[in-house]
Amino acid sequence: MGELIDLFLHLDVHIATMVETTGPWAYAVLFAVIFCETGLVVTPFLPGDSLLFAAGAVAAIGGLDVDLLARLLFVAAVAGDAVNYTIGKRVGRSAAIRWARPEHLARTEAFYARHGGKAVVLARFVPIVRTFAPFVAGMGAMSYGRFTAFNLLGAALWVGGFVFAGYFFGNVPLVRDHFTLVVLGIVALSVAPLLVRLLPSGRFLTVRSASRKVAL
């Protein structure tokens, strides 16, 4: 556990070391992590925001090509969500029916039909939520064409935002010397919307009528 925490808090150091030891294979490792973090519902614990930022910081010192990095991780994020959607489409409904009440499932689908585009894009910036959002969307809440459009937009904003933020700011002396605090700050900002939702005083989004027919 201690090693995992150290890996998470010092991602820039570990990525730089990986680049030195594996060379171009570092791109493949980063691709795999982003793909799994977004594409497999069993791996929501993998680093996402902080990994993108740290990889951008490593690119700033010449360890990685930032343009190639951004393009590859964009593809990984898009492909991950697409696979997650497909899994939800094929097995999500049959699995959900076993444990979810029909009205709850209907409300979820209606929510995505009304707010799905925004949900898919914003979910990119919330750890854990971004892993499950495409799965739920694939359960029948959103057509694949509409999902793909928002998937592309969300991936571009998420990957581009964090990779280039790391590239331009990750090696500023103040940021570099306090990188652990920066990583913790990124995580805190990412989970803040979710925590606000979970507070007793928070306002939860509801769907007025789950049975209302909504054109996808």
N, C-alpha and C positions, 0 to 999 in steps of 0.2 A: 504494500500500500504506500509506503514511504517513497518507493521508487516512482510510482505512478504520479504522486503529488509533485515530486521533484521534476519529472518529465513535463508535467502540465505547467508548472510555474517558470520553467526555464526552457521553454520551447525554442527560443531563438538560438540558444547554445546548442541544444540537441539537434536542431535542424542543420545548423552550420557544421557540426561534427559529422552528421550523416552525409552532407554534401561532399565533405572532404574524403570520406571513406568509400562512398558508393558512386560518386560522380553523377552521371545522368540518371541513374536508377533512383535518385532522390525524387525526381519528378513523378516516377511511377508510385512511390510510397505515398507521397502527398496526394496524388490522384486517388489512390485506393482509400485513404482515410476519409477524404471528403465524400467520395462515392458511398462508402459504407455508412457514414454518419447521416447522410441524407436519404439513402436508399434502403436501409435495413432497419426495421422497427426494433430489432434486438440490440442495436448498437447506438443508442442515443447519447451514451456517455462519452463518446469520442469527442475530441476538441474540434471546434468548428471556427467560430469567430477568432479566437486567440491564435489558432493555427494559421489562418489566412494572414492575420496581422504579422505574426512572427516570420512567416515565409516571405512576406513583402520586405520586412526589415533585413532579412538575409540577402535578398536580391539587391538591396541598396548598396551592399558592400561587395557586390560582384559575385556572390556565391551562386546565384541563379539569374536567369534571364527573366526579367519581370514581365515582359510581353508574352513570352511562351508560358510562363507560370500562370498568368491570369487566364490565358486562353484554355489551357489544360484543365485548370480547376473549375472554370466556367462549364466546360463539357462534363466534368465529373459531377458537378452540382445538378445540372440539367438531367443527365442520365440517371443519377440517383433518385431524383424525384419521379422521373418517368417509370423507373422500375418499381418504386414504392406504390405509385398509383396503380400500376398493373397488378401488383400483388393484392392490393385492396379490391380491385375490380374483380379478380378471379376467385379469391378466397375470403375476402373481408366480410361480405354480406353473410355467407353461409356460417362463418365463424361467429359473427356478431349476433346472429339470431339465437344462438345457443345460450347467450348470457345477457343480452340486452333486451329490454322491453320494447315491443314494436313501436310504441309512441315515442320513445327516446330516440330510436333509430330514425324515425320519420322526422323528428325535430332537427336532428343533425343534418340530414339530407336537405331539409328545407333551408336551414341556416346557410349551408354551402351554396345552395342555389341562389340565395339572395345576396350573400356577402362573400362568396367563395373566392372571387378574384382578389379582393383585398386581403382575405385570410391567407391565401397562398403566398402572396408577396410579403406581408408583414411577418408571417410565420418564419420566414428565412432568418429573421433577426432575433428569434427567441429559442434558446436551446431546448431540446426535447420536443417542444411543440413543432418545430420544423420537421422532425422525424415522423410525426404522426399525421400532420396535416395532409400530405398527399395520399396517405393510406386511406384516411376517412373520405377524402374527395373521390378516390377510386371506388368506394363502396356504392357509388351511384349518384352522388350529389352533384357531379359536374361532368359535362361532356369532355372527352379527351382533347378536342380542338381548343376549347376555351381554357382548359387547364394548361395546355402547352403554352399558350400565349402568356399567361401569368407566370408560368414556370420559367420561361426565358427571361421575362422582365425581373422577376425576383432574384434569379441567379446572377444576372448582370449587376444588379445593384449590390447584392450581398458580396459576391466575390470581388468585383471591381472596387467597391468601397473599402473593404478591409485590406485587400492586397496593396492597393495604392496608398492607403493611409499608412500602412507599415513601411512602404517604400519611401515615402516622403518624410515621415515623422519618426519611424522606428529607430533611426540612428542619430536623432537629435540627442546631444549629450544628456540632457535632463531625462529624456524618455529612456535612453539606453541604460543609464545608471540606476533607474528605478523600474526596470522592465517588469519585475514581478508585480509591483503595485499597479502598473498599467494593465497587465493581464487580468488581475483581480477586478480592476475597474471596468474593463470590457465585459467581464462576466456579470458584474453587478448591474451594469446598464442593460445588458441583454435580458436578464431575468426579472428586472424591475416591473415591466408591464404584467408579467404573469403573477408576480407576488401581489401586486395591487388588485388584480382580479380575485385572488384568493382571500384577501382581507374581508372580514365580516362586513365592513362598511362599503366594500367595493360594489360597483354596479355591474351585474352580470347581463350580458346580452341574451335576450330571449326571442323566440320566434312566436309570433302571435297565433299562427295557425299552421300546424305541421302538415295538415292535409290539403292545404291550398296548392293548386297546380301551378307550378312555376316553369316557364319555358327555359330550357337550358340553351 
